[in-house]
């Protein structure tokens, strides 16, 4: 058997997608407490789109290997790791480093993928599924019979959010451009065209008393409108600042401004709550608690996928060596679902 070669995609600086570099090397060995995962699927998320512009608020210094999450098979274990992990399919949230043929991960950070769930399928719901699940159930704590507004209902997180909300018996209003409306209606979503319609006015028509929760990844002006659309007792969950993706200047400022607004809104005596959701929150405070929550929530997401409550939406699958093309495609706004990279 020939020795395997490590293949990595490197982001050298703020470049166009074509500026990504492919590097080959020696496959690393698992150290104590680690597993070596042989990649089966990784993907393009909004984080990588921001990172290549140098706009992700806590990205490492260039050059680095992007790749927010991954699914693969445990090829090797380090000391102190359960032997039965070898050969199992696992998922991991890594923030960076996922765009590689072999990735070292702490054994405590991997979550088993259930039998019958394919690697590409599982990949579509790792970062998107965890984000959607935690915002819906841990932050907004939605209940059957409630009405929510999901911005970008056809996006990576939006698609999963909408389906998880339906499984919980929640009515969904979703913003998207007109070409995605038919697909949203099939999912039982009431679509609103963010390009041609006055979103606040339309949502007030559909939910005169306000909505119970809003999930907003746009930030800026949209977050202010979203806050005003909440019913008493409602929750706003902001989880990004897509409206400033192409801005120049400080990458921290849009997030800090949003955090300031959230703090101010929560200080007002108005029976509504606002959150800025960050999937990594609490990791520095208690890593074991963070891991337990992630493990439990991702296991719930995989179970929902197995039951058919959420469907894996794969926009396209491309080999790792064509990462530039995958990034272009994901950024084009022309595809629904997740652009997946395979080794």
TITORTI-684125 format. One record per residue (C-alpha): x, y, z; chain. Coordinates in nm, 2 decimals, decimal comma, always signed. Example, Ala and Ser with C-alpha at 12.3 -4.5 7.8 and 13.67 -1.06 7.14 Angstrom:
BEGIN
      x      y      z mol
  +1,23  -0,45  +0,78   A
  +1,37  -0,11  +0,71   A
This chain:
BEGIN
      x      y      z mol
  +0,00  +0,00  +0,00   A
  +0,14  +0,34  -0,10   A
  +0,19  +0,60  +0,17   A
  -0,09  +0,86  +0,17   A
  -0,01  +1,22  +0,09   A
  -0,15  +1,51  +0,29   A
  -0,33  +1,76  +0,07   A
  -0,42  +2,11  +0,21   A
  -0,58  +2,42  +0,08   A
  -0,40  +2,73  +0,20   A
  -0,55  +3,08  +0,23   A
  -0,23  +3,30  +0,18   A
  -0,39  +3,64  +0,24   A
  -0,68  +3,86  +0,13   A
  -0,71  +3,71  -0,22   A
  -0,97  +3,63  -0,49   A
  -1,08  +3,26  -0,47   A
  -0,83  +3,18  -0,74   A
  -0,55  +3,29  -0,50   A
  -0,60  +2,98  -0,28   A
  -0,30  +2,75  -0,28   A
  -0,29  +2,37  -0,29   A
  -0,01  +2,23  -0,08   A
  +0,11  +1,87  -0,04   A
  +0,29  +1,72  +0,26   A
  +0,33  +1,43  +0,50   A
  +0,03  +1,30  +0,68   A
  +0,07  +1,39  +1,05   A
  +0,05  +1,13  +1,34   A
  -0,21  +1,16  +1,62   A
  -0,07  +1,28  +1,94   A
  -0,20  +1,21  +2,30   A
  -0,58  +1,26  +2,32   A
  -0,60  +1,32  +1,94   A
  -0,75  +1,14  +1,64   A
  -0,64  +1,16  +1,28   A
  -0,95  +1,20  +1,06   A
  -0,93  +1,10  +0,70   A
  -1,15  +1,36  +0,53   A
  -1,47  +1,25  +0,35   A
  -1,64  +1,59  +0,33   A
  -1,59  +1,95  +0,43   A
  -1,77  +2,26  +0,30   A
  -1,79  +2,63  +0,22   A
  -1,96  +2,84  +0,48   A
  -2,01  +3,21  +0,52   A
  -1,70  +3,21  +0,75   A
  -1,46  +3,12  +0,47   A
  -1,61  +3,38  +0,25   A
  -1,54  +3,64  +0,51   A
  -1,20  +3,50  +0,60   A
  -1,07  +3,54  +0,24   A
  -1,15  +3,91  +0,26   A
  -0,99  +3,93  +0,61   A
  -1,33  +4,01  +0,75   A
  -1,40  +3,73  +0,99   A
  -1,38  +3,88  +1,34   A
  -1,15  +3,63  +1,50   A
  -0,96  +3,46  +1,22   A
  -0,60  +3,36  +1,27   A
  -0,32  +3,55  +1,09   A
  -0,25  +3,45  +0,73   A
  -0,15  +3,21  +0,59   A
  -0,37  +2,94  +0,73   A
  -0,59  +2,65  +0,62   A
  -0,96  +2,74  +0,62   A
  -1,24  +2,49  +0,67   A
  -1,50  +2,54  +0,95   A
  -1,62  +2,18  +0,99   A
  -1,56  +1,84  +0,85   A
  -1,68  +1,48  +0,83   A
  -1,45  +1,18  +0,79   A
  -1,33  +0,85  +0,92   A
  -1,09  +0,81  +1,22   A
  -0,78  +0,66  +1,06   A
  -0,55  +0,67  +1,37   A
  -0,57  +0,74  +1,74   A
  -0,32  +0,88  +1,99   A
  -0,25  +0,77  +2,34   A
  -0,55  +0,77  +2,58   A
  -0,81  +0,75  +2,31   A
  -1,07  +0,47  +2,28   A
  -0,95  +0,21  +2,03   A
  -1,31  +0,15  +1,90   A
  -1,30  +0,50  +1,74   A
  -1,08  +0,37  +1,46   A
  -1,28  +0,32  +1,14   A
  -1,58  +0,52  +1,27   A
  -1,73  +0,81  +1,08   A
  -1,72  +1,13  +1,28   A
  -1,80  +1,50  +1,25   A
  -1,61  +1,80  +1,40   A
  -1,64  +2,17  +1,43   A
  -1,29  +2,31  +1,40   A
  -1,33  +2,68  +1,28   A
  -1,01  +2,65  +1,07   A
  -0,81  +2,36  +0,93   A
  -1,09  +2,15  +0,77   A
  -0,99  +2,20  +0,40   A
  -0,73  +1,92  +0,42   A
  -0,73  +1,55  +0,33   A
  -0,62  +1,45  +0,69   A
  -0,70  +1,66  +1,00   A
  -0,58  +1,62  +1,36   A
  -0,87  +1,67  +1,61   A
  -0,90  +1,63  +1,98   A
  -1,09  +1,31  +2,04   A
  -1,32  +1,49  +2,28   A
  -1,43  +1,72  +1,99   A
  -1,56  +1,45  +1,75   A
  -1,92  +1,35  +1,73   A
  -2,02  +1,01  +1,58   A
  -2,23  +1,03  +1,26   A
  -2,51  +0,77  +1,28   A
  -2,52  +0,47  +1,04   A
  -2,71  +0,54  +0,72   A
  -2,61  +0,91  +0,71   A
  -2,37  +0,98  +0,43   A
  -2,06  +1,20  +0,47   A
  -2,18  +1,48  +0,24   A
  -2,53  +1,47  +0,39   A
  -2,38  +1,50  +0,74   A
  -2,15  +1,78  +0,64   A
  -2,44  +2,00  +0,53   A
  -2,57  +2,01  +0,89   A
  -2,26  +2,03  +1,11   A
  -2,20  +2,41  +1,15   A
  -2,54  +2,50  +1,00   A
  -2,73  +2,24  +1,20   A
  -2,56  +2,33  +1,53   A
  -2,61  +2,70  +1,47   A
  -2,98  +2,65  +1,38   A
  -3,05  +2,41  +1,67   A
  -2,89  +2,62  +1,94   A
  -3,05  +2,95  +1,82   A
  -3,39  +2,79  +1,80   A
  -3,39  +2,58  +2,11   A
  -3,13  +2,73  +2,35   A
  -3,17  +3,10  +2,27   A
  -3,53  +3,16  +2,14   A
  -3,67  +2,85  +2,31   A
  -3,95  +2,83  +2,05   A
  -4,27  +2,65  +2,13   A
  -4,54  +2,49  +1,91   A
  -4,79  +2,75  +1,78   A
  -4,55  +3,04  +1,77   A
  -4,45  +3,24  +1,46   A
  -4,10  +3,33  +1,37   A
  -3,92  +3,53  +1,10   A
  -3,61  +3,38  +0,94   A
  -3,39  +3,61  +0,72   A
  -3,22  +3,42  +0,43   A
  -3,46  +3,13  +0,47   A
  -3,30  +2,95  +0,17   A
  -2,94  +2,99  +0,30   A
  -2,72  +2,73  +0,47   A
  -2,84  +2,80  +0,83   A
  -3,18  +2,93  +0,72   A
  -3,27  +2,60  +0,54   A
  -3,20  +2,39  +0,85   A
  -3,36  +2,65  +1,08   A
  -3,69  +2,65  +0,88   A
  -3,71  +2,27  +0,89   A
  -3,63  +2,23  +1,26   A
  -3,89  +2,50  +1,34   A
  -4,15  +2,31  +1,15   A
  -4,06  +1,99  +1,33   A
  -4,13  +2,19  +1,65   A
  -4,47  +2,30  +1,53   A
  -4,37  +2,66  +1,46   A
  -4,51  +2,89  +1,18   A
  -4,23  +3,04  +0,96   A
  -4,21  +3,36  +0,76   A
  -3,89  +3,36  +0,56   A
  -3,71  +3,63  +0,35   A
  -3,54  +3,53  +0,02   A
  -3,51  +3,65  -0,34   A
  -3,81  +3,55  -0,56   A
  -3,64  +3,26  -0,73   A
  -3,63  +3,07  -0,40   A
  -4,00  +3,13  -0,31   A
  -4,15  +2,82  -0,48   A
  -3,90  +2,59  -0,28   A
  -3,98  +2,78  +0,04   A
  -4,36  +2,74  -0,01   A
  -4,31  +2,36  -0,06   A
  -4,15  +2,37  +0,29   A
  -4,45  +2,55  +0,43   A
  -4,27  +2,88  +0,46   A
  -4,45  +3,21  +0,39   A
  -4,19  +3,39  +0,16   A
  -4,11  +3,76  +0,16   A
  -3,90  +3,91  -0,12   A
  -3,63  +4,12  +0,05   A
  -3,54  +4,28  -0,28   A
  -3,89  +4,41  -0,38   A
  -4,10  +4,41  -0,07   A
  -4,10  +4,63  +0,24   A
  -4,01  +4,35  +0,49   A
  -4,13  +4,52  +0,81   A
  -4,47  +4,62  +0,65   A
  -4,52  +4,27  +0,50   A
  -4,43  +4,09  +0,83   A
  -4,68  +4,32  +1,02   A
  -4,95  +4,22  +0,77   A
  -4,88  +3,85  +0,83   A
  -4,83  +3,88  +1,21   A
  -5,01  +4,19  +1,33   A
  -4,91  +4,13  +1,70   A
  -4,55  +4,08  +1,61   A
  -4,34  +3,76  +1,58   A
  -4,21  +3,55  +1,86   A
  -3,86  +3,53  +1,73   A
  -3,64  +3,67  +1,45   A
  -3,32  +3,51  +1,33   A
  -3,11  +3,78  +1,16   A
  -2,77  +3,73  +0,99   A
  -2,78  +4,06  +0,80   A
  -2,70  +4,30  +1,09   A
  -2,70  +4,68  +1,04   A
  -3,04  +4,83  +0,96   A
  -3,20  +4,49  +0,94   A
  -3,13  +4,41  +1,30   A
  -3,31  +4,73  +1,41   A
  -3,61  +4,64  +1,19   A
  -3,61  +4,29  +1,33   A
  -3,61  +4,41  +1,69   A
  -3,92  +4,63  +1,62   A
  -4,11  +4,33  +1,47   A
  -4,09  +4,13  +1,80   A
  -4,41  +4,06  +1,99   A
  -4,40  +4,12  +2,37   A
  -4,19  +3,83  +2,52   A
  -4,02  +3,78  +2,18   A
  -3,65  +3,71  +2,11   A
  -3,41  +3,85  +1,85   A
  -3,12  +3,63  +1,76   A
  -2,85  +3,80  +1,55   A
  -2,58  +3,58  +1,42   A
  -2,38  +3,78  +1,17   A
  -2,33  +4,09  +0,98   A
  -2,37  +3,99  +0,62   A
  -2,46  +4,34  +0,51   A
  -2,10  +4,45  +0,59   A
  -1,93  +4,15  +0,42   A
  -1,77  +4,37  +0,14   A
  -1,70  +4,67  +0,36   A
  -1,34  +4,79  +0,42   A
  -1,22  +4,91  +0,76   A
  -1,24  +4,73  +1,09   A
  -1,37  +4,38  +1,08   A
  -1,46  +4,40  +1,45   A
  -1,66  +4,72  +1,43   A
  -1,98  +4,58  +1,28   A
  -1,99  +4,31  +1,54   A
  -1,91  +4,55  +1,83   A
  -2,18  +4,79  +1,71   A
  -2,43  +4,50  +1,70   A
  -2,32  +4,38  +2,05   A
  -2,37  +4,74  +2,18   A
  -2,72  +4,75  +2,04   A
  -2,80  +4,41  +2,18   A
  -2,68  +4,52  +2,53   A
  -2,88  +4,84  +2,50   A
  -3,20  +4,66  +2,39   A
  -3,16  +4,42  +2,68   A
  -3,12  +4,71  +2,93   A
  -3,46  +4,85  +2,82   A
  -3,76  +4,74  +3,03   A
  -3,96  +4,60  +2,74   A
  -4,01  +4,22  +2,79   A
  -3,81  +4,14  +2,48   A
  -3,47  +3,98  +2,45   A
  -3,18  +4,01  +2,20   A
  -2,88  +3,78  +2,16   A
  -2,57  +3,79  +1,95   A
  -2,52  +3,42  +1,88   A
  -2,17  +3,28  +1,85   A
  -2,13  +2,90  +1,82   A
  -1,80  +2,92  +2,02   A
  -1,94  +3,11  +2,31   A
  -1,86  +2,95  +2,65   A
  -1,57  +2,75  +2,51   A
  -1,30  +2,95  +2,69   A
  -1,51  +2,95  +3,01   A
  -1,58  +2,58  +3,04   A
  -1,45  +2,36  +2,76   A
  -1,60  +2,04  +2,90   A
  -1,95  +2,20  +2,92   A
  -1,91  +2,35  +2,58   A
  -1,82  +2,00  +2,44   A
  -2,10  +1,83  +2,61   A
  -2,36  +2,08  +2,47   A
  -2,21  +2,05  +2,12   A
  -2,21  +1,67  +2,14   A
  -2,57  +1,66  +2,26   A
  -2,70  +1,92  +2,01   A
  -2,53  +1,78  +1,70   A
  -2,65  +1,43  +1,80   A
  -3,01  +1,58  +1,80   A
  -2,95  +1,73  +1,46   A
  -2,82  +1,40  +1,31   A
  -3,13  +1,23  +1,46   A
  -3,36  +1,48  +1,29   A
  -3,17  +1,41  +0,96   A
  -3,22  +1,04  +1,01   A
  -3,60  +1,09  +1,08   A
  -3,63  +1,30  +0,76   A
  -3,73  +1,61  +0,96   A
  -3,45  +1,79  +0,79   A
  -3,31  +1,71  +0,45   A
  -2,95  +1,76  +0,35   A
  -2,94  +2,02  +0,08   A
  -2,62  +1,97  -0,12   A
  -2,57  +2,25  -0,37   A
  -2,27  +2,09  -0,54   A
  -1,98  +1,86  -0,46   A
  -1,63  +1,94  -0,58   A
  -1,29  +1,79  -0,51   A
  -1,07  +1,98  -0,26   A
  -0,83  +2,08  -0,54   A
  -1,12  +2,28  -0,69   A
  -1,18  +2,48  -0,37   A
  -1,15  +2,81  -0,56   A
  -1,44  +2,71  -0,78   A
  -1,64  +2,59  -0,48   A
  -1,58  +2,93  -0,30   A
  -1,69  +3,12  -0,62   A
  -2,00  +2,91  -0,64   A
  -2,10  +2,96  -0,28   A
  -2,04  +3,33  -0,30   A
  -2,25  +3,36  -0,63   A
  -2,58  +3,35  -0,44   A
  -2,71  +3,13  -0,72   A
  -2,72  +2,80  -0,54   A
  -2,94  +2,66  -0,26   A
  -2,78  +2,45  +0,01   A
  -2,42  +2,37  +0,09   A
  -2,13  +2,35  -0,14   A
  -1,94  +2,04  -0,03   A
  -1,57  +1,96  -0,09   A
  -1,45  +1,60  -0,11   A
  -1,09  +1,48  -0,09   A
